[in-house]
Amino acid sequence: MIVANHISWTDIHALNSLVALRFVAKDDIKNWPVFGFLMRGANTLFIERGKRQDAGRIVNTAALSLMSGDNLCFFPEGTTTDGSEIKPFKSSLMQAAIDANASIQPVAIRYPGFNGSINTDIAYAGETTMLESMQQLLLQKNPLVELHFFSPIHIEELSEDNKDRRALTLKIQQQIQQKLDL
């Protein structure tokens, strides 16, 4: 299971360019023009965030997906940012990795500007529309993405006391924040 901060729809393409992934996404994306079609075709797991009981369903589905050999990715912030901050990570889906005895691969995503600053123009966050985000991307010369992979966390190597989804989630969030100096 890959767990990463989330800045833009381009995060999905950057990660998927390195390893074939099955993503977890909010339910309303499946109805988006073009992207919804692509996400449905990529066997994305959709979660209805407004329904509390859907978390249990998606954890079970994600655990089965991991046990069957899928590489699963989710963004525990549950939203995107402009890259200058990290929102608190939600921990419920981490339970799927624990239940499946899977490895967790934390990844820090950063879009650097040419002067070393954060390239916030790549972000699909806040009130930015998809069309505006695509236009901002197309106007950039050679946009860059950095993917920082941390050592995997192997659930089977953890003691029972360390198989706590909240503690694992907080540890991963802190690793990513530290790497990104946020």
C-alpha positions, 0 to 999 in steps of 0.5 A: 500500500502506497500512502502519500500526501496529495497535491494534484491529479498529476500525483496519480500519473507520477506514481502510476508511471513507476508502479501499476496502482489501484487507487482509492478515491472519493465517490463523486470522481467517478462521475467527472467527465474524462477523469471519471471514465479513466478512474473507473477503467483503472479499477479505482475503489470509490468511497462515499465519504459522507456515509460513515458505514462506507469506511468499513466496506472500503477497508474490507475491499481494500484488504481483499485487494491487497491480499490478492496482490494489488498495489493500492494507493491512497491519499490520507489527507482526503483532499489536495493542498497547494503543497505548502502544507499537509492536512491531518491524515485520516487513519481508517484505510490504514487498517486495510494494510494491517488486516492484509498483513501488507507492506506500507510504502510512504511517499512524499510528493513535492513539485519544486519550482526552478528556484527551489521553492514550492511550485503551487501552480501545479496544485489542483486545490482550493477553488481551482477548477480542473480546467484551470489546473490543466491550463496552469500545467500546460503553461509551465516549462518542464514542470518537475515532480519529486517522489521521495520513497521512505523505507517500507513498513512491513506489518508482519514485522511489527509487534501487536502493540505497534499495529495501531492504525492511528499510530502508523498514520501519524508516524507516516504523516510526520515522516512526510512533513519532515521530508518536505519541511512543512 
